[in-house]
Structures are given as C-alpha cells and as structure tokens.
C-alpha cells in the first residue's frame, strides 16, 4: 500500500532505524554533557604539595564545623583562634580586624531593621613579587545558629586555607594574594562590608574570588560576576573544571539573595562568585555537618580557586576590566565563551533562519501557509502547559508530604522527583505532538517551534542578554539544519544534518535544565520544566523520526477499508511515546516517595521561637510555618499574622502564634546617657545592655517620631526604614559586646520618644511548656529558628 507524500523535513527509507540511530546519537551527546558537569575525583591527603587536596581540606572542615558558631559566640571565638593558628603554622602573619560594620546587601524579610554587627575578620597577606594589583580569596567562617555550617561555609574557608598552602608550596605569584575570612556573613554580610570599607588592604580594589555553598554536593557553579567580565570569564574558562553560565548571572540579579561578594562588587572590585548548590535540604540546618560535604565538590572548588589564583596572580591586572560582558555556557567539561556584542546579531540571525526554513518548506510543498500559521500558533502550548503541571506536581507532593513545604527548596533526595518532572514535560510535549502532527504536519510544527525559540532569543537579547544564547543558538542551528535536510541528498545526509542541529540544542539547553533544578529547586520546578519544553521544541525533527509516517486524512479513507485499519495502527503507534512518558512520570514519582522519607538522619524541618513581652508578662510561641501541624501544632494554632507591633525586631513576616508560659528572663536595659534639645530636635545618646547572653539586640523608635540621623560606634546608619505599624526606624545589632551598644539618635519630637528594645538568644530547651522534638522532626534553617526574644518599651 502506498501512502501520500509525507510532510516531514526528511524521508529516510528505513525510518525506524534512522529514528533510533538519531536518538542514540543525541543520548550519547547528552551523556557527555552530563559527565562534563560532574565534579572531579577528590585527591587524597598525601597528594603533591603543590596541588589542592580535598583530603587535606576535609580535615580543616572537620576542625571548623565542630558545632554551631554564630558571630559573637564563644564557639566562633574558638574557630577564629583555630584559623589564626593554622595560618601562623603556614608561616603567615594573620591580622584580626575588629570592627563595627553596617549591613551589606538587602535586609532579610525577618530582619526588622538596619543590620549592624561587631565583626572580627581574619585577614592575611601573601605578598607578590611585583604586584600590579591584589587577588582576594574570600569565605566566611561564621555559621548560622541552627547548624555547624560544614558546607556553608567551612568548606569555603577550608578551600581558602588549602589554596594558600598550595600557593606557598610553589613559586610566589606576581600579584599580592589576600586571604579574607569574614565574620557575621550569616547575620548581615557585615564582615565583608567592614573589610571593603575599613581595612587598608582593601584600598585600591582588586579581584575578589568568593567561595560559597548552598547545599552539600554537585558541581561548583560560577554564578555571579562583576561587570565587564570578558577577561575574567576567559581566565575562569582556563580553570580545570569550569562550570558557569551567563544566564545564571541574569537569574541571580532577579533573586533576593546576597553573599559576601555583594559588598566587594558594590565597592568596585572585579571578581567571581562560586558555589556548589545541590543537596540544599541541609542548607542552614543542623544536618549541615562535615560528613555531608561532598569531597568531589570540595576538590572542584579548590582546583578552580588555585588555578585562578595562579593565573590572575601572574598577569597584569591593570586592564582586566575591559571588553564588556561575555556570553558563556558549559560544554563537555569546558566553557564556551563569545563576546557579548555578538548577542543581538546572533539573535537577529536566529530570527531570520526559521523564516527562511518556512519559505523553503512552503516552496517544496511540505506545508501550506495555513499549516505554517497553525504551527506557529500551537507551538507555545507545551511551554505553557508543562510548567503549570510541574508546579501542580510539586503541590501534590507537599499535600502527600507536608514537611516538604518547610524545606528550603528541595527534598533530601530529589533525583527521582526531578526525573518525574522531566518525564511529565516529555509527556506533555509528546502528547501535543502526536495529536497535531497529522493535522498540521511535522514540517510546519518544526518551523513553529524554531520560530518561538528565535522569538524568545530576541526578547532575552533585549532584557537579559546573558541568557539569549539559550534559545537563539538552538533556533539558529535547528533552522539551518532543517534547510540542509530539505536540500541534501541522500537521506542519511539529511538525517545527519538534523542530528547536528539537535545536538547543538542538547549541548546548550540540557546543562541549563540540569543546573536549574538545584538552583531553584522543585519548589519552582516549573522553570526547569519550561527549559525542558524548549529543548523538546528544538528536538521536534528528531522526535518525528520516532513516529510513523503521517497517514492520509481520515475523511479521505473509506470506513472499514484496509487503509483505515492501517491508519488506526499508525495513530496508536504515534501515541505510544507519550504513553511511555506518562508511565515513567508515575513510576518516578512513586520511586521518589518511596526513597525520600523523613527519618532521624533526614528530619522533617519545623520552625518555632519564643517571645516574652516584659511590659505585660505575656509570652507566645511563634512559627513561620504556613499552617499548624504535627509537632508545631502543639505550640501554635490559628492563622498567620504579623507581630511587628510587639516585636518589630522580627520584621513584617506573618507568624503563627500560641500562648506560652512566661519564663523568668530579664529584659534588656536601656540607659539614656544624654538628651540634648534644640527646638523640636532632640539628640539622644543611649546605651542598650542585654542582661543575659544573647546573639542580637534590637532598637526601634515609635513611628510618630521622625529619626533624622543615627550612629553606632561612629558608623552612620540609613534612617529611611519604612514604618511597620507602631514603629519606624530600627536597627538590629548582631554579636553585641557584653557591655552593650551605644547609639546616638537625632529625632524631631516635642513630646516623649517611645523606644522598643529586644534581645535574642538561641535554644528552646528548658523553657516552660516546650515539647521536645521527636527523632524524625528537625529544625528548619532560618535566622529565627529556636530564637528566644525578650522585649520591653521605654519612654524617654
């Protein structure tokens, strides 16, 4: 039986063989892409002295992350002493910068005021032979109060120390290398701010290499750069294991996140910011212990840091910030880069290529103008439907396992769930394609898919240039391959052209899908699903080879004839790939639920704190969870509400609450040192002294009083803090000295000035009414988890 001419871009004689061969080639390309993203094997502790060794660095991680060591704590003092001793053991002369610093970056949602801290940075100079500038290796040594910080950021500190040891084992670099181990990063980024604002070694700027972690495993990603990064990116591309994408820079600019690099970048330093980010369930949690640190990720951190320190350490840094921004992405273990000025020309060329393909498709009779229009109109459907279903999938998971909602962004073992999202995206794309290819035609759908990729490339080139390559390059390669496939003979050459075009899409888009999962987590799995759907559009010509030839229209086939029966078989075969993908979705989801269970080693995170109002003697349990359940429900109930009127130091976050017995805890003492008046202006100098060991103190001024100036330890504070109900200007002082803090406030007020003061310590155990957590219930990584706050009002 002879079917009508097919409307595909190619017509191989052995279609099934060609389809499987093309798919196998792309699977091989994809496997090579995935392998290129894997961290290297760790070197042992007895590795060559001039090389970075994860074995040696792991010992440093274990020494640093013994226990939680929040800024200002005795535990943090012990870590500082250990760092100083380690550096002295290397023959260096570390300095301890003791300073008061004002917050860098944006305040946390629960900060409740301007962040200030007493910091003690550890700073060490490795002098260069003929310096043209300075390289700064930066990591923070403090941890959050809820965990020992094995990954965040003992791993970064250990990387800096082991890198310094390796540098000292070889020839001295030309440029100075400065080790900056900052304090109070977790509190307010104040250590980095103190260094760039106040330390002599920061004068003149230089190149900052910040080392971070927001998880426990995975590739180390260079996710942020300073402006005009072309030469810096070129240096990073020469590192042993470069993983980074200019699209990550665009994403990071949209996220409300900051690191120590923020202070350096805002102060005019050039630099790169790197971190490994997978395994985010341990982020800021008690489970962030040294045993969770992936030594392969640690090795990659160190290999790249050491290579960059040597590369940049031996070059003239004078012209480093030239050449504009680069576009870059990972491929097969290397970094592909090209100048940013090529972004718009490539996007325009990519937009023209699908048009040319559409013209040739129409010219050869592979699709009518009506079919091409339908292909363009229907191509976005997978891009819309797959992300929506992916988000619904995550919502379903949180209904099955409510504890998932309290995790940072991912479950402990997210692999099977990620595969389920990919299978779900494949189901949507394959079902969409199978239902439309007979009516619209394979060639028209391919042109429509490439056209949408190209259109997105134009949009990204205008609003996020670093991400334009993601769709412009696949659109350009796919459309050019389609043109070649139509023009080439024999058929195998046409298939090879389509495979080459699809391979470009795999190389460009697959790393983005893989890296977006840990970067944004399953909580925003729709983003990864969107990127996977883009890849599906780019692969339509190859997907078509896996389907049977397009049968004749049903209306042209008499009922009951052999041709109708054959057409029915073809239709059922066309639905088979989508059915397989749907089954895979369910199987992966079931496997994920079976594998990822809460237990003592992987506890369900919960959030709870305690607040005592010394004015009324009333106490409350508070929680940031969205609804009371399980263990948390024994302490809090009702609907979330703000507590800013009574506890402005906690900010405007909405909290669950419940009554608690009042503990015998003293309130902080506020003493007015001086009060001078000039008309309606008053200058108050006050001392705030906590009456118990605390991590922070806060001071807020009634919203009826205008604060025109404020200083602490000679540091001026911004005074444009918006009013939160009863309270206006406020500050949060982290790691306060035992003698308290002294602040000077200049206000406009003719009557009394109302002040609200609060202090905060950590640890709920021993409080009246506290129910100990069961073994499979843990503490969520949060700046307010386990906080014990005591507040009072003072009228001056």
C-alpha positions, 0 to 999 in steps of 0.5 A: 500500500502506498501512502501520500507524500509525507510532510516531514523535513526528511524521508529516510527509507528505513525510518525506524532505524534512522529514528533510533540511530538519531536518538542514540546519537543525541543520548550519547551527546547528552551523556557527555554533557552530563559527565562534563558537569560532574565534579572531579575525583577528590585527591587524597591527603598525601597528594603533591604539595603543590596541588589542592587536596580535598583530603587535606581540606576535609580535615580543616572542615572537620576542625571548623564545623565542630558545632554551631558558631554564630558571630559573637559566640564563644564557639566562633571565638574558638574557630577564629583562634583555630584559623589564626593558628593554622595560618601562623603554622603556614608561616603567615602573619594573620591580622584580626580586624575588629570592627563595627560594620553596617549591613551589606546587601538587602535586609532579610524579610525577618530582619526588622531593621538596619543590620549592624554587627561587631565583626572580627575578620581574619585577614592575611597577606601573601605578598607578590613579587611585583604586584600590579594589583591584589587577588582576594580569596574570600569565605566566611567562617561564621555559621548560622545558629541552627547548624555547624555550617560544614558546607556553608561555609567551612568548606569555603574557608577550608578551600581558602586555607588549602589554596594558600598552602598550595600557593606557598608550596610553589613559586610566589605569584606576581600579584599580592594574594589576600586571604579574607575570612569574614565574620557575621556573613550569616547575620548581615554580610557585615564582615565583608562590608567592614573589610571593603570599607575599613581595612587598608588592604582593601584600598585600591580594589582588586579581584575578589574570588568568593567561595560559597555553598548552598547545599552539600554536593554537585558541581561548583557553579560560577554564578555571579560576576562583576561587570565587564567580565570578558577577561575574567570569564576567559581566565575562569574558562582556563580553570580545570573544571569550569562550570558557569553560565551567563544566564545564571548571572541574569537569574541571580540579579532577579533573586533576593539573595546576597553573599559576601561578594555583594559588598566587594562588587558594590565597592568596585572590585572585579571578581567571581562568585562560586558555589556548589548548590545541590543537596540544599535540604541541609542548607542552614540546618543542623544536618549541615555537618562535615560528613555531608560535604561532598569531597568531589565538590570540595576538590572542584572548588579548590582546583578552580580557586588555585588555578585562578589564583595562579593565573590572575596572580601572574598577569597584569591586572591593570586592564582586566576590566575591559571588553564588556560582558561575555556570553558563556555556557558549559560544554563537555567539561569546558566553557564556551565563551563569545563576546557579548556584542555578538548577542543581538546579531546572533539573535537577529540571525536566529530570527531570520533562519526559521523564516527562511526554513518556512519559505523553503518548506512552503516552496517544496510543498511540505506545508501550506501557509495555513499549516505554517500559521497553525504551527506557529500558533500551537507551538507555545502550548507545551511551554505553557502547559508543562510548567503549570503541571510541574508546579501542580506536581510539586503541590501534590507532593507537599499535600502527600508530604507536608514537611516538604513545604518547610524545606528550603527548596528541595527534598533530601533526595530529589533525583527521582522527583526531578526525573518525574518532572522531566518525564511529565514535560516529555509527556506533555510535549509528546502528547501535543505532538502526536495529536497535531502532527497529522493535522498540521504536519511535522514540517510546519510544527518544526518551523513553529517551534524554531520560530518561538525559540528565535522569538524568545532569543530576541526578547532575552537579547533585549532584557537579559542578554546573558541568557539569549544564547539559550534559545537563539543558538538552538533556533539558529542551528535547528533552522539551518539544519532543517534547510540542509535536510530539505536540500541534501541528498541522500537521506542519511545526509539529511538525517545527519544534518538534523542530528547536528542541529539537535545536538547543538540544542542538547549541548546548550539547553540540557546543562541549563535544565540540569543546573536549574533544578538545584538552583531553584529547586522543585519548589519552582520546578516549573522553570526547569520544566519550561527549559525542558519544553524548549529543548523538546521544541528544538528536538521536534525533527528528531522526535518525528523520526520516532513516529510513523509516517503521517497517514492520509486524512481520515475523511479521505479513507473509506470506513472499514477499508484496509487503509483505515485499519492501517491508519488506526495502527499508525495513530496508536503507534504515534501515541505510544511515546507519550504513553511511555512518558506518562508511565515513567512520570508515575513510576518516578514519582512513586520511586521518589516517595518511596526513597525520600522519607523523613527519618532521624538522619533526614528530619522533617524541618519545623520552625518555632521561637519564643517571645516574652513581652516584659511590659505585660508578662505575656509570652507566645510561641511563634512559627513561620510555618504556613499552617499548624501541624504535627509537632508545631501544632502543639505550640501554635494554632490559628492563622498567620499574622504579623507581630511587628507591633510587639516585636518589630525586631522580627520584621513584617513576616506573618507568624503563627502564634500560641500562648506560652508560659512566661519564663523568668528572663530579664529584659534588656536595659536601656540607659539614656546617657544624654538628651540634648534639645534644640527646638523640636530636635532632640539628640539622644545618646543611649546605651542598650545592655542585654542582661543575659547572653544573647546573639542580637539586640534590637532598637526601634523608635515609635513611628510618630517620631521622625529619626533624622540621623543615627550612629553606632560606634561612629558608623552612620546608619540609613534612617529611611526604614519604612514604618511597620505599624507602631514603629519606624526606624530600627536597627538590629545589632548582631554579636553585641559586646557584653557591655552593650551598644551605644547609639546616638539618635537625632529625632524631631519630637516635642513630646516623649520618644517611645523606644522598643528594645529586644534581645535574642538568644538561641535554644528552646530547651528548658523553657516552660511548656516546650515539647521536645522534638521527636527523632524524625522532626528537625529544625528548619534553617532560618535566622529565627529558628529556636530564637528566644526574644525578650522585649520591653518599651521605654519612654524617654 
